[in-house]
Amino acid sequence: MATLIVGLIVAAVLMLAARQLYKDRKSGKFSCGGNCEGCPNSCVCCGSCHSDLKN
């Protein structure tokens, strides 16, 4: 019974975390903080990392 309760708690925490990530992504928040200087996806020539925020 304890295993079931702990499993349900873990599942609920994971669902809340996934929901928060989805809401943040939909509202335009980025998990990297928007600092593209150290980002491996920031290409100077093509501006692939948050190109909408650069200009």
N, C-alpha and C positions, 0 to 999 in steps of 0.2 A: 504494500500500500504506500509506503514512504517513497519508493522508487517512482511510482506513478505521480505522486504529488510533486516531487522534485522535477520530473520530466515535464509536467505541465507548466511549472514555473519557468523552466528554461525555455520552453517553447513560446511562452507568453513574452518573455524578455526579447527573444529573437524576433518575434513578430513586431513588437514595438520599435525595435531598432530598424528593421526593414521599412516600416511605415515612415519613420522619421527621415531616413535616407531618401525615400521616394518623394516626400513632401519638400525636402530641401532641394532636391534635384529639379523638381517641377517649378519651384520658386526662383531658381537661378543661382542658388548657393552652391559653392564648390567645396568639396572636401579637402582640396589641396590649399585652400586659403587664397587662391588667385595670384600667388607670387610666382611668376613664370620664369624668373631668372635661373632657378635651379631645377626647373622641370625638364625631364628628358623629352617631353613632347613639344617643347617650345622651339620651333624652328624659325630662325631669323628670316629665311627666304620665303617661307609660306605662312608663317604665323598660325600654326595649327592649334596651339594651346590658347584657348579663350580668345580667339581672334575678334570676337565682338566687344571685348573689354579693352583692347589695345588702342583703338581710335574712337 
